[in-house]
C-alpha cells in the first residue's frame, strides 16, 4: 500500500489521472474513469461472499494500458525503476530486484 491512503470523500475516484513510468520514461497514461471494473461493482462482487468492514482495503484491476506491455515491449529487468502515480494520491516507486538465491 502506498505512498499514502485516502478515503473516497477526499478524491473523485471516478476521474483520476494514472501514470506508469519505467526508468523515468512515460509508458502509460490512463484515467480511472476508463477502469474495466468500477469500485461500486467491485465492492458488490466481493460482498457477495465476504464481510466487508470499515478500513478494509480493496485492490482493483488495471485500466486499458495498466500493464504497459503494449508500450514497453519487454519484461521488467533487475535495476528497472517502476513508478506508479495516481493524481491526488502520489507516486510509489519500486526498483526491480533480482530474486534472492
Buried (B, 14 or more C-beta within 10 A) or exposed (E): EEEEEEEEEEBEBEEBEBBBBBBEEEBBBBBBEEBEEBBEEBEEEEEEEEEEEEEEEEEBEBBEBBEBEEBBEEEBEEEBBBBBBBBEBEEBEEEBEEEEE
